[in-house]
Amino acid sequence: MDNRNQFRRTTWYKQKNSTIELSGKVNSFNVKDFCAALNLYKLSGADKMTLDFSRVTNAYPNGMLPIISLINLLKLEGHNIYVKLPSK
């Protein structure tokens, strides 16, 4: 059995609108994908980004704290960050 199919990505970067989307649970497993998405954002040269949490069902501290820390660094570097929260 191919183990790669067991783990589905829930975090990705959409360059056309400079958005990092997260879905499902936000926990420590998302941090690596979030860092990869953040790297793509920085390589794009954009100075504003949207964090889309609208499809997140559960957020845990072990995933959110690293995200908050990285976003704080971006804000200190002068980036404009917009956040789309879940509607529930």
Z-matrix of the N, CA and C atoms (Angstrom, degrees):
N
C 1 1.454
C 2 1.530 1 110.06
N 3 1.289 2 116.55 1 140.74
C 4 1.459 3 122.27 2 -179.51
C 5 1.528 4 109.56 3 -85.46
N 6 1.334 5 117.69 4 113.49
C 7 1.469 6 122.08 5 -176.73
C 8 1.522 7 113.18 6 -70.16
N 9 1.328 8 118.15 7 -18.35
C 10 1.461 9 120.24 8 -178.77
C 11 1.522 10 111.91 9 -62.69
N 12 1.306 11 118.82 10 -27.72
C 13 1.461 12 121.50 11 -178.90
C 14 1.521 13 112.78 12 -76.63
N 15 1.322 14 117.99 13 -14.16
C 16 1.455 15 121.19 14 -179.33
C 17 1.522 16 111.87 15 -75.08
N 18 1.310 17 118.57 16 -24.67
C 19 1.453 18 122.19 17 -175.74
C 20 1.524 19 109.44 18 -113.76
N 21 1.305 20 115.36 19 110.61
C 22 1.458 21 119.71 20 179.46
C 23 1.507 22 109.74 21 -100.88
N 24 1.291 23 115.76 22 136.59
C 25 1.453 24 120.94 23 179.41
C 26 1.518 25 109.82 24 -69.47
N 27 1.313 26 115.00 25 139.55
C 28 1.461 27 120.83 26 179.25
C 29 1.523 28 111.19 27 -123.23
N 30 1.324 29 116.48 28 7.83
C 31 1.463 30 121.98 29 179.95
C 32 1.517 31 108.46 30 -136.34
N 33 1.329 32 116.64 31 129.30
C 34 1.461 33 119.54 32 179.09
C 35 1.516 34 110.31 33 -153.46
N 36 1.330 35 114.74 34 162.24
C 37 1.459 36 122.21 35 -178.95
C 38 1.515 37 109.60 36 -108.73
N 39 1.338 38 116.01 37 131.10
C 40 1.463 39 122.02 38 175.46
C 41 1.522 40 107.76 39 -109.67
N 42 1.325 41 115.62 40 107.05
C 43 1.464 42 120.82 41 -173.98
C 44 1.525 43 112.24 42 -68.88
N 45 1.330 44 118.72 43 -32.68
C 46 1.469 45 120.29 44 -174.26
C 47 1.525 46 112.58 45 -60.89
N 48 1.338 47 117.12 46 -30.22
C 49 1.465 48 119.01 47 177.14
C 50 1.533 49 112.15 48 -125.78
N 51 1.323 50 116.16 49 17.71
C 52 1.460 51 122.56 50 175.77
C 53 1.531 52 111.86 51 50.01
N 54 1.336 53 114.94 52 56.36
C 55 1.455 54 121.64 53 -176.19
C 56 1.519 55 110.81 54 -126.14
N 57 1.321 56 115.75 55 135.13
C 58 1.455 57 120.94 56 168.33
C 59 1.516 58 106.18 57 -102.85
N 60 1.332 59 115.95 58 119.15
C 61 1.460 60 121.78 59 179.90
C 62 1.510 61 109.97 60 -103.11
N 63 1.322 62 114.67 61 137.29
C 64 1.455 63 121.70 62 175.15
C 65 1.521 64 107.08 63 -124.37
N 66 1.327 65 117.13 64 145.99
C 67 1.455 66 120.44 65 178.67
C 68 1.519 67 109.92 66 -144.36
N 69 1.321 68 115.18 67 163.76
C 70 1.457 69 120.27 68 179.61
C 71 1.517 70 111.62 69 69.26
N 72 1.323 71 115.75 70 -134.53
C 73 1.460 72 121.58 71 179.49
C 74 1.526 73 109.86 72 -90.30
N 75 1.322 74 116.14 73 138.47
C 76 1.469 75 120.56 74 172.04
C 77 1.521 76 105.87 75 -105.64
N 78 1.332 77 115.19 76 109.97
C 79 1.462 78 121.26 77 -179.95
C 80 1.526 79 108.68 78 -143.09
N 81 1.303 80 116.68 79 -166.60
C 82 1.465 81 120.14 80 -175.02
C 83 1.529 82 112.67 81 -62.70
N 84 1.319 83 118.49 82 -23.71
C 85 1.457 84 120.81 83 179.03
C 86 1.532 85 111.89 84 -69.84
N 87 1.322 86 118.13 85 -22.23
C 88 1.463 87 121.94 86 179.83
C 89 1.524 88 113.06 87 -79.97
N 90 1.325 89 117.96 88 -20.04
C 91 1.460 90 120.86 89 -170.85
C 92 1.526 91 111.74 90 -60.42
N 93 1.318 92 117.54 91 -43.56
C 94 1.471 93 120.51 92 179.89
C 95 1.532 94 110.63 93 -61.73
N 96 1.327 95 116.74 94 -45.61
C 97 1.469 96 119.97 95 179.21
C 98 1.519 97 111.25 96 -67.00
N 99 1.332 98 117.25 97 -36.32
C 100 1.460 99 120.03 98 177.87
C 101 1.526 100 110.18 99 -64.31
N 102 1.318 101 117.16 100 -42.59
C 103 1.472 102 120.46 101 178.55
C 104 1.528 103 110.89 102 -62.74
N 105 1.331 104 117.44 103 -39.05
C 106 1.464 105 120.83 104 177.83
C 107 1.529 106 110.19 105 -65.10
N 108 1.335 107 116.91 106 -43.12
C 109 1.462 108 120.93 107 178.62
C 110 1.526 109 110.37 108 -64.54
N 111 1.316 110 116.73 109 -40.32
C 112 1.458 111 121.05 110 178.98
C 113 1.524 112 111.15 111 -64.62
N 114 1.318 113 116.69 112 -36.97
C 115 1.461 114 120.66 113 176.83
C 116 1.531 115 110.69 114 -63.95
N 117 1.318 116 117.67 115 -42.00
C 118 1.467 117 120.80 116 177.03
C 119 1.526 118 110.87 117 -62.40
N 120 1.322 119 116.68 118 -40.29
C 121 1.468 120 120.92 119 177.16
C 122 1.528 121 110.13 120 -60.04
N 123 1.325 122 116.71 121 -47.79
C 124 1.468 123 119.87 122 -177.95
C 125 1.529 124 111.30 123 -65.54
N 126 1.322 125 117.35 124 -36.70
C 127 1.467 126 120.69 125 177.49
C 128 1.526 127 112.20 126 -67.09
N 129 1.321 128 116.96 127 -24.97
C 130 1.468 129 120.32 128 -179.51
C 131 1.523 130 112.25 129 -71.68
N 132 1.326 131 117.06 130 -20.29
C 133 1.456 132 120.74 131 -179.77
C 134 1.520 133 114.46 132 82.78
N 135 1.318 134 117.05 133 3.84
C 136 1.469 135 120.70 134 179.65
C 137 1.526 136 109.95 135 -69.35
N 138 1.334 137 116.51 136 155.59
C 139 1.465 138 119.93 137 178.51
C 140 1.528 139 111.94 138 -118.22
N 141 1.336 140 116.80 139 4.43
C 142 1.461 141 119.73 140 173.38
C 143 1.523 142 108.58 141 -139.32
N 144 1.330 143 114.20 142 146.21
C 145 1.449 144 120.19 143 -174.13
C 146 1.516 145 109.14 144 -145.59
N 147 1.326 146 115.22 145 150.21
C 148 1.457 147 121.31 146 173.45
C 149 1.520 148 108.31 147 -110.63
N 150 1.318 149 115.83 148 132.00
C 151 1.461 150 121.91 149 171.06
C 152 1.516 151 106.56 150 -100.11
N 153 1.307 152 116.80 151 116.25
C 154 1.456 153 121.51 152 -176.38
C 155 1.528 154 109.96 153 -102.91
N 156 1.326 155 115.55 154 102.97
C 157 1.461 156 122.37 155 177.18
C 158 1.529 157 110.86 156 -100.18
N 159 1.330 158 118.59 157 11.64
C 160 1.463 159 121.47 158 -171.24
C 161 1.528 160 113.30 159 -62.69
N 162 1.325 161 117.87 160 -23.41
C 163 1.468 162 120.69 161 -179.70
C 164 1.529 163 112.81 162 -104.85
N 165 1.322 164 117.12 163 12.72
C 166 1.463 165 121.23 164 177.77
C 167 1.527 166 109.12 165 -79.54
N 168 1.329 167 115.31 166 133.20
C 169 1.459 168 120.28 167 178.96
C 170 1.523 169 112.68 168 -100.77
N 171 1.323 170 117.63 169 -32.97
C 172 1.461 171 123.04 170 178.37
C 173 1.519 172 108.90 171 -143.63
N 174 1.325 173 116.07 172 137.87
C 175 1.471 174 121.14 173 177.29
C 176 1.520 175 108.63 174 -123.48
N 177 1.326 176 116.22 175 125.99
C 178 1.461 177 122.06 176 -177.44
C 179 1.528 178 109.68 177 -113.17
N 180 1.334 179 116.78 178 149.25
C 181 1.470 180 120.50 179 -177.23
C 182 1.529 181 113.87 180 -57.57
N 183 1.337 182 117.58 181 -35.89
C 184 1.467 183 119.17 182 -177.41
C 185 1.526 184 112.69 183 -68.31
N 186 1.320 185 117.87 184 -14.04
C 187 1.457 186 121.18 185 174.23
C 188 1.512 187 112.66 186 -104.44
N 189 1.325 188 116.78 187 -35.11
C 190 1.462 189 120.55 188 -175.70
C 191 1.524 190 113.13 189 -76.73
N 192 1.324 191 117.92 190 -38.16
C 193 1.466 192 120.00 191 -177.10
C 194 1.531 193 112.19 192 -59.51
N 195 1.341 194 119.46 193 -46.21
C 196 1.474 195 117.94 194 176.60
C 197 1.532 196 112.54 195 -62.84
N 198 1.329 197 117.06 196 -37.49
C 199 1.465 198 120.52 197 179.02
C 200 1.522 199 110.15 198 -64.23
N 201 1.327 200 116.89 199 -46.27
C 202 1.465 201 120.92 200 179.05
C 203 1.523 202 110.88 201 -60.28
N 204 1.327 203 116.90 202 -42.57
C 205 1.472 204 121.00 203 -179.52
C 206 1.524 205 111.40 204 -63.18
N 207 1.334 206 116.88 205 -42.94
C 208 1.463 207 120.27 206 180.00
C 209 1.524 208 111.36 207 -68.07
N 210 1.312 209 117.38 208 -38.97
C 211 1.460 210 120.61 209 178.64
C 212 1.522 211 110.58 210 -66.64
N 213 1.321 212 116.74 211 -37.24
C 214 1.467 213 120.29 212 176.59
C 215 1.530 214 110.56 213 -60.44
N 216 1.322 215 117.43 214 -40.99
C 217 1.468 216 120.72 215 177.19
C 218 1.525 217 111.12 216 -62.97
N 219 1.327 218 116.56 217 -41.68
C 220 1.469 219 119.48 218 178.37
C 221 1.524 220 110.95 219 -62.01
N 222 1.324 221 116.74 220 -41.83
C 223 1.463 222 119.78 221 179.65
C 224 1.523 223 110.60 222 -63.38
N 225 1.332 224 116.67 223 -39.15
C 226 1.464 225 120.38 224 177.74
C 227 1.529 226 111.53 225 -64.90
N 228 1.336 227 116.91 226 -27.49
C 229 1.466 228 121.79 227 177.56
C 230 1.531 229 111.93 228 -82.27
N 231 1.330 230 117.45 229 -1.79
C 232 1.457 231 121.06 230 176.68
C 233 1.518 232 116.27 231 98.38
N 234 1.309 233 117.74 232 8.41
C 235 1.462 234 120.74 233 178.89
C 236 1.530 235 109.80 234 -78.60
N 237 1.316 236 115.93 235 146.46
C 238 1.466 237 121.70 236 174.59
C 239 1.523 238 107.95 237 -96.45
N 240 1.317 239 116.22 238 124.49
C 241 1.458 240 121.92 239 -176.24
C 242 1.523 241 108.56 240 -117.57
N 243 1.315 242 115.88 241 126.56
C 244 1.457 243 122.39 242 175.36
C 245 1.523 244 108.06 243 -112.05
N 246 1.327 245 116.52 244 143.85
C 247 1.458 246 120.67 245 -176.70
C 248 1.518 247 109.94 246 -123.59
N 249 1.338 248 115.34 247 130.31
C 250 1.455 249 121.46 248 175.09
C 251 1.528 250 106.34 249 -108.45
N 252 1.336 251 115.64 250 113.33
C 253 1.459 252 121.44 251 -175.31
C 254 1.526 253 111.68 252 -89.19
N 255 1.325 254 116.66 253 160.29
C 256 1.470 255 119.75 254 175.17
C 257 1.536 256 109.97 255 -63.63
N 258 1.301 257 117.11 256 150.88
C 259 1.455 258 120.53 257 -177.90
C 260 1.523 259 112.77 258 -87.59
N 261 1.314 260 117.94 259 -8.43
C 262 1.476 261 121.50 260 -179.00
C 263 1.493 262 111.92 261 -81.15
